[in-house]
């Protein structure tokens, strides 16, 4: 799947919103405790977060569908129980 925002103003707004929402920092500490420029660009960070969110939504949807399908199957098979009555 490929998503793109063709309007550069909108693209910047979306990237900034995602970065702000998920805590992107322009600088990070390296292994020596020194503050350095973040090696992950805002665009990479936003792309990663958006992909994670989409994956999460698909998983939630498919899990809900699986539960619904299992409940339907259980309800259909409950009539097959021979309880000796």
C-alpha atoms as an extended CHARMM CRD file, in Angstrom:
* protein
*
        85  EXT
         1         1  UNK       CA              0.0000000000        0.0000000000        0.0000000000  PROA      1               0.0000000000
         2         2  UNK       CA              1.2550000000        3.4180000000       -0.8960000000  PROA      2               0.0000000000
         3         3  UNK       CA             -0.1820000000        6.5890000000        0.5760000000  PROA      3               0.0000000000
         4         4  UNK       CA              0.7900000000       10.0260000000       -0.5820000000  PROA      4               0.0000000000
         5         5  UNK       CA             -0.1860000000       13.5950000000        0.1120000000  PROA      5               0.0000000000
         6         6  UNK       CA              0.3250000000       15.6280000000       -3.0040000000  PROA      6               0.0000000000
         7         7  UNK       CA             -0.1460000000       19.0930000000       -1.5400000000  PROA      7               0.0000000000
         8         8  UNK       CA              3.1460000000       20.0810000000        0.1110000000  PROA      8               0.0000000000
         9         9  UNK       CA              1.4450000000       22.3660000000        2.6700000000  PROA      9               0.0000000000
        10        10  UNK       CA             -0.8820000000       19.5690000000        3.7380000000  PROA      10              0.0000000000
        11        11  UNK       CA              1.9660000000       17.0880000000        3.7930000000  PROA      11              0.0000000000
        12        12  UNK       CA              3.9670000000       19.2680000000        6.1620000000  PROA      12              0.0000000000
        13        13  UNK       CA              0.9190000000       19.7750000000        8.3820000000  PROA      13              0.0000000000
        14        14  UNK       CA              0.2580000000       16.0270000000        8.5740000000  PROA      14              0.0000000000
        15        15  UNK       CA              3.9060000000       15.2140000000        9.3230000000  PROA      15              0.0000000000
        16        16  UNK       CA              4.1020000000       17.9090000000       12.0140000000  PROA      16              0.0000000000
        17        17  UNK       CA              0.8430000000       16.7430000000       13.5940000000  PROA      17              0.0000000000
        18        18  UNK       CA              1.9510000000       13.1070000000       13.7480000000  PROA      18              0.0000000000
        19        19  UNK       CA              5.3720000000       14.0630000000       15.1090000000  PROA      19              0.0000000000
        20        20  UNK       CA              3.8160000000       16.2830000000       17.7510000000  PROA      20              0.0000000000
        21        21  UNK       CA              1.2050000000       13.6970000000       18.7010000000  PROA      21              0.0000000000
        22        22  UNK       CA              3.7180000000       10.8790000000       19.0880000000  PROA      22              0.0000000000
        23        23  UNK       CA              6.6010000000       12.7680000000       20.6950000000  PROA      23              0.0000000000
        24        24  UNK       CA              9.1820000000       13.2450000000       17.9670000000  PROA      24              0.0000000000
        25        25  UNK       CA             12.2620000000       15.1560000000       19.1250000000  PROA      25              0.0000000000
        26        26  UNK       CA             14.6100000000       17.0260000000       16.7950000000  PROA      26              0.0000000000
        27        27  UNK       CA             17.5080000000       15.9870000000       19.0150000000  PROA      27              0.0000000000
        28        28  UNK       CA             18.2780000000       12.8240000000       20.9570000000  PROA      28              0.0000000000
        29        29  UNK       CA             21.0060000000       11.6810000000       23.3240000000  PROA      29              0.0000000000
        30        30  UNK       CA             23.6960000000        9.4260000000       21.9490000000  PROA      30              0.0000000000
        31        31  UNK       CA             25.2740000000        6.5680000000       23.9240000000  PROA      31              0.0000000000
        32        32  UNK       CA             27.6320000000        9.0720000000       25.5940000000  PROA      32              0.0000000000
        33        33  UNK       CA             24.8210000000       11.2990000000       26.7870000000  PROA      33              0.0000000000
        34        34  UNK       CA             25.5890000000       13.9720000000       24.1950000000  PROA      34              0.0000000000
        35        35  UNK       CA             22.6870000000       15.6700000000       22.4830000000  PROA      35              0.0000000000
        36        36  UNK       CA             22.7650000000       15.1040000000       18.7240000000  PROA      36              0.0000000000
        37        37  UNK       CA             20.4440000000       15.6750000000       15.7860000000  PROA      37              0.0000000000
        38        38  UNK       CA             17.8610000000       12.9420000000       15.5970000000  PROA      38              0.0000000000
        39        39  UNK       CA             19.0500000000       10.4490000000       12.9560000000  PROA      39              0.0000000000
        40        40  UNK       CA             15.3970000000        9.6570000000       12.1650000000  PROA      40              0.0000000000
        41        41  UNK       CA             13.8180000000       12.3470000000       10.0080000000  PROA      41              0.0000000000
        42        42  UNK       CA             10.3610000000       13.6990000000       10.7440000000  PROA      42              0.0000000000
        43        43  UNK       CA              9.1460000000       12.0970000000        7.5250000000  PROA      43              0.0000000000
        44        44  UNK       CA             10.5250000000        8.6660000000        8.5150000000  PROA      44              0.0000000000
        45        45  UNK       CA              9.0760000000        8.9690000000       12.0040000000  PROA      45              0.0000000000
        46        46  UNK       CA              5.6270000000        9.9790000000       10.7090000000  PROA      46              0.0000000000
        47        47  UNK       CA              5.6630000000        7.1900000000        8.1150000000  PROA      47              0.0000000000
        48        48  UNK       CA              6.5690000000        4.5990000000       10.7460000000  PROA      48              0.0000000000
        49        49  UNK       CA              3.8690000000        5.7890000000       13.1460000000  PROA      49              0.0000000000
        50        50  UNK       CA              1.2470000000        5.8760000000       10.4120000000  PROA      50              0.0000000000
        51        51  UNK       CA              2.1350000000        2.3300000000        9.3210000000  PROA      51              0.0000000000
        52        52  UNK       CA              1.9410000000        1.1250000000       12.9230000000  PROA      52              0.0000000000
        53        53  UNK       CA             -1.4720000000        2.7580000000       13.3460000000  PROA      53              0.0000000000
        54        54  UNK       CA             -2.8310000000        1.2240000000       10.1350000000  PROA      54              0.0000000000
        55        55  UNK       CA             -1.5070000000       -2.2040000000       11.1430000000  PROA      55              0.0000000000
        56        56  UNK       CA             -3.1070000000       -1.8350000000       14.5760000000  PROA      56              0.0000000000
        57        57  UNK       CA             -6.4720000000       -0.9170000000       13.0640000000  PROA      57              0.0000000000
        58        58  UNK       CA             -6.3870000000       -3.8820000000       10.6800000000  PROA      58              0.0000000000
        59        59  UNK       CA             -5.5060000000       -6.2320000000       13.5500000000  PROA      59              0.0000000000
        60        60  UNK       CA             -8.3580000000       -4.8780000000       15.6950000000  PROA      60              0.0000000000
        61        61  UNK       CA            -10.8070000000       -5.2280000000       12.8280000000  PROA      61              0.0000000000
        62        62  UNK       CA             -9.7320000000       -8.7600000000       11.9610000000  PROA      62              0.0000000000
        63        63  UNK       CA             -9.7830000000       -9.8170000000       15.6190000000  PROA      63              0.0000000000
        64        64  UNK       CA            -13.3180000000       -8.4800000000       15.9870000000  PROA      64              0.0000000000
        65        65  UNK       CA            -14.3540000000      -10.3160000000       12.8310000000  PROA      65              0.0000000000
        66        66  UNK       CA            -12.8070000000      -13.5710000000       14.1140000000  PROA      66              0.0000000000
        67        67  UNK       CA            -14.6400000000      -13.2640000000       17.4450000000  PROA      67              0.0000000000
        68        68  UNK       CA            -17.9150000000      -12.5350000000       15.6550000000  PROA      68              0.0000000000
        69        69  UNK       CA            -17.4290000000      -15.5150000000       13.3370000000  PROA      69              0.0000000000
        70        70  UNK       CA            -16.6020000000      -17.8070000000       16.2800000000  PROA      70              0.0000000000
        71        71  UNK       CA            -19.6890000000      -16.6430000000       18.1750000000  PROA      71              0.0000000000
        72        72  UNK       CA            -21.8710000000      -17.3030000000       15.1230000000  PROA      72              0.0000000000
        73        73  UNK       CA            -20.3790000000      -20.7740000000       14.6840000000  PROA      73              0.0000000000
        74        74  UNK       CA            -20.8940000000      -21.5750000000       18.3750000000  PROA      74              0.0000000000
        75        75  UNK       CA            -24.5050000000      -20.3870000000       18.2430000000  PROA      75              0.0000000000
        76        76  UNK       CA            -25.1550000000      -22.5150000000       15.1750000000  PROA      76              0.0000000000
        77        77  UNK       CA            -23.6260000000      -25.6360000000       16.7040000000  PROA      77              0.0000000000
        78        78  UNK       CA            -25.3010000000      -25.2740000000       20.1120000000  PROA      78              0.0000000000
        79        79  UNK       CA            -28.3950000000      -26.9000000000       18.6590000000  PROA      79              0.0000000000
        80        80  UNK       CA            -26.3430000000      -30.0100000000       17.9610000000  PROA      80              0.0000000000
        81        81  UNK       CA            -25.7880000000      -30.6840000000       21.6660000000  PROA      81              0.0000000000
        82        82  UNK       CA            -27.5060000000      -33.8100000000       22.9600000000  PROA      82              0.0000000000
        83        83  UNK       CA            -28.1130000000      -33.1150000000       26.6080000000  PROA      83              0.0000000000
        84        84  UNK       CA            -30.2600000000      -36.2130000000       27.0630000000  PROA      84              0.0000000000
        85        85  UNK       CA            -33.4930000000      -34.3680000000       27.6060000000  PROA      85              0.0000000000
